Amino acid sequence: MSLRKFITNKTTAALAVLLTVFANTSVFAQDAAAGAAAAPKVDMGEVYKSVIFYILVFLAICLFIAIVGKSIRVYELSREAQGKPVGINWNRVHASLFALFLVLGLYGVYWEYTVHGAMLLPDAASIHGKRIDDMFNLTLIITTIVFVVTHILLFGFSYVYKYSAKRKAYYYPHNNLIEKIWTIVPALVLTVLVLMGFLTWRSIFYKVDDPKNMPIQIEMTSEQFKWTIRYPGTDGVVGHKNYKLITASNTLGIDFKDLKSRDDQMADEMVIPVGKPIKLILTSKDVIHSFYMPHFRVQLNTVPGMQTIFEFTPTITTAEMQQKTNDPNFKYLFYCAKICGSGHYNMQKVVRVVSMEEYKTWLAEQKTYLNDDLRKQFNLPVAPAPVNSGTDSAATDSAAVKTNQMALNK
């Protein structure tokens, strides 16, 4: 059998198969249309959510590509059998696809920057957050320039220097100058980025305390699935705790033998003064969690059995951020950024950044962790009840205050 007859027979068979498939598809479509009236309507929204739907779409696309590929192959074999020149210049096709991919890829980069770029971290509201953003932006600019230039060269050269029988490629084995350029320049750029990152990291984690502006200590304790916030009392120091002391009434395991723990206060939200250093003491009661404050560029793990320390200074109050974002309902939040169980989504609390005067007023309203039940449990003196100044003398008030202070410091 000649090659031409073989190809003709194969082509005829392929066309017959395609016609059969189309015919069966048409019959199937008619049957489906007839049964559609009687069948209940299908929620297309649920169909699009099905994995099977996307698997079938993928298989249909693969089948379509296979049919087109076989048809093109049959076309090429038929021209070859008839002694005709090649019908499709695949070198030109591939070069054109490279050029098309370059254009679509660059548009994709632009789209990512304009659409998803707006979904990155919000505006920084802390001193070190601004430094981190500057470092991130510099790195992003440099890598984007390198990415765009190298891909234009890669795909551009593939298109311009596609195969041609009239041109022979020049063998270019080595060039010392080019080797030096693309070794030294990246090394210098990476050195700058690494040094910038190292200095930024040291400025965050190795701070020298200013005696005139000491940080406010705030202890954050994570557990499934909530946060517990503890502020220091008038002594400005958060007291010690021990997991062995955890009971139903002493849920944090506070060690009341440490006098500095007796005036510690509890809060349902984090309130911090603007422009004042904040020293976070992060701990966990059960599993590893992650304390995350996106606006303040703070994210550290909370690990059972150890403390993690982080210090930052807020620069924008909640009210100022509401004006800046034109959102009167804006709130700073902190989250758990490590999936820790079924209630992980619920581990978030509000952060309010206020003036120092507002902070002092709010702090004075917070209750101490040490209550009368805990005093009885740890055999501590019960604090005297507040005296009614309307019926008692100023001397009685003063004596009650002194007694209360002595009981707390015992």
Secondary structure, DSSP 8 states (H G I E B T S, - for coil): --HHHHHHHHHHHHHHHHHHHHHHHHHHHHHHHHHHTTS----HHHHHT-HHHHHHHHHHHHHHHHHHHHHHHHHHHHHHHTT---S--HHHHHHHHHHHHHHHHHHHHHHHHHTGGGGS-----BHHHHHHHHHHHHHHHHHHHHHHHHHHHHHHHHHHT---TT---------HHHHHHHHHHHHHHHHHHHHHHHHHHHHHHS----TTS--EEEEEEEETTEEEEEE--TT-----B-GGG--SS-TT-B-TTSGGGTT-EEESSEEEETTS-EEEEEEESSS-EEEEEGGGTEEEEE-BTS-EEEEE-B-S-HHHHHHHHT-TT--EEEEE-S--STTGGG-EEEEEEE-HHHHHHHHHTS-BS--HHHHHHTT---------TTTS-HHHHHHHHHHHHHHHH-
